[in-house]
């Protein structure tokens, strides 16, 4: 009898498929690791989590992974498939089997591995807690009536509110690989969920805290978080919204904010980036002078264009006039990003995420993520 | 205003596109511009350079003043549309993402397009109808007619040169806005290296970040990212790396000396723009390739090819 019919208990036999997957097994106590192949029969409707359940039930009861709701709500079953973080309960196996592909399953990155596919999420939770993820309304006594927030007021934080804290966005975060203290996409998206909440009264304090050394401006814009998030939160966009709110509120002491503001200044004055002045405008004159030797090396190769006479785009007055005009229209800060989301939500996915031709398979996830390193 | 077409021989033109250089190809990476123009001529790709456009904002204006970002990009798209071409060609990952993102926002939201167009017209810019598609040079020549022409043009070949493709981020992710290829298993640079007679070198960090966006604000974090692709490419035996992005090029090429200072490792890895790599195989002139503008010498690679 096939497993499919057993699970559903139905009378008609359900179509099944032969599934092969490889799993990076890891024991943090002994340090032993091994890539093991598993081949099982599974119903055609099976997702990756179903296949793991079958392996654990029938083949090897010692396999460790987290799971709970099975319906993309609890955020427990984050893991890597072929090096990219996924929710195991969201990944249908049939298209993969049909391709004849044997995926490699491993633990998520940027978190220490406890065993097999289970990671230690303590660093993740401490960053979430650092965002003070609760409403700070700014009054001591509750008002007479409850605070009513309209749908319209809540819409700007709709995407960030969808986060299920699964950790998929953190798994491949390139900044966090380099700076493990980076608050990271999940925590910062949570931060915008409160900065943008009409009932919260602590947005200035929050923005000041999120502008810390390992905060907003530590993001390298690799966009792995947007790519991986299984819920459409788009954490990188949330980080940009925090940056935009910081600039709007004049919280622009960070080098990252100064860097971003210089692009506005140079574009409205010359149309193009004034590259040579970017370093002093970002880092300040003293630091820029320290960089002189490096800069002279670049200058010899023509990499430091002379600021005078400035390279000015034709009709740059149009760019300047646009800047003046927009000042009056009050779409500053995060509102300028939120307004574009309606259009982006209407994009239909046309790609199947499949490679267009067979090339040597790259599997950045074949090594278990460096545990604790 | 919208001229400097650099078309090939009459009758040989395969496609005509509006060409957006972006900041770097206009300034510190002029070698990208000259090699792109020369390569396009060889391929019969007619470029209509946009002269009155501005910076796309490079993700920075999107973060500092997002509404201004949207309008600047709408203005670029409008002038591209005015050339009569249906395609705006970019040569930079960051320009590609910024322009495509703005384009989707406008194409999929009539209300927003209407508001932006009112503002454009107020300052004397023609309204944008939404007819342009933004494509990177890489996408135009990695398949179809462009790829066939590339194979013919690359007659001198790369003689088995081992080349490490470095994609960078914003030509792959977010794939929802870019969507040309699988962001985890891209193939286009490999296809081009092969067409040029080179041997693509595979390594995991080819799809990761070079650290450029934060190289000034967070140098240490950025260098921690930058070292990965260079080190892995070298370990995989690459003679050179190629990238479709001038920002990746700048960090991989110019910041190698900082990696050496920080880690003591001297990679001396030549870094080529996409148009330069093909240019070598297609026999472009030294004055068009402008390798003298690189910080890391390309000579060892050229010696291997006996160029």
Interface residues (C-beta under 8 A of the other chain):
Chain A: X82 X83 X84 X174 X175 X177 X178 X179 X182 X217 X218 X219 X220 X221 X222 X223 X224 X226 X227 X234 X236 X240 X243 X244 X247 X254 X255 X256 X257 X258 X259 X260 X261 X262 X263 X264 X266 X267 X271 X272 X273 X275 X278 X279 X282 X283 X294 X297 X298 X301 X302 X303 X304 X305 X311 X313 X314 X315 X316 X318 X319 X321 X322 X323 X325 X326 X329 X331 X332 X333 X334 X335 X336 X337 X339 X340 X342 X343 X344 X346 X347 X349 X350 X351 X353 X354 X355 X356 X357 X359 X360 X361 X362 X363 X364
Chain B: X1 X23 X24 X26 X27 X28 X29 X30 X51 X52 X53 X54 X55 X57 X58 X59 X60 X61 X62 X63 X64 X65 X66 X67 X68 X69 X70 X71 X72 X75 X97 X101 X102 X104 X105 X106 X107 X108 X109 X111 X112 X119 X120 X122 X123 X124 X125 X169 X170 X173 X174 X175 X176 X177 X179 X181 X182 X183 X184 X185 X187 X190 X191 X202 X203 X204 X205 X206 X207 X208 X209 X211 X213 X214 X216 X217 X218 X220 X221 X222 X223 X224 X225 X250 X254 X257 X258 X292 X293 X294 X295
